[in-house]
Amino acid sequence: MKKLFTVVLMVFAGAAIAGPDMDKYNKSCAVCHATGAAEAPITGDAAVWAPRMAKGMAVLVQSVNNGLNAMPPKGMCYDCSDEDYASLIEFMSTAK
């Protein structure tokens, strides 16, 4: 019984940990970040993302909201919240 409880708890804990909305990533971020188009940092290249991440998440989210270089304001994700942007940035900046 204890093992079953542990497994159930792990499943619910995993469901509670929100990851990026992959639909939003695929419809917006991936357009440039999957290939490096327009000199966008490639998803999963932690070394390229490191100097950006060092600026802090608040600065990065502000850059997405305002647009930066070739990235348009809102990064083409017009229904994303700041929390969505932070989750997507975290996903893209993590080594794959």
RAKAKA-V996314 format. One record per pair of residues at least 24 apart in sequence whose ideal C-beta (glycine too) atoms are under 6 Angstrom apart, sorted by the first residue. I is the first residue (numbers start at 1). J is the second residue. If there is no record, write none. Layout:
I	J
I	J
This chain:
20	87
20	88
20	91
24	77
24	80
25	88
28	75
28	76
28	77
29	88
33	92
38	70
43	92
44	95
44	96
46	95
49	93
53	93
57	86
60	89
61	85
61	86
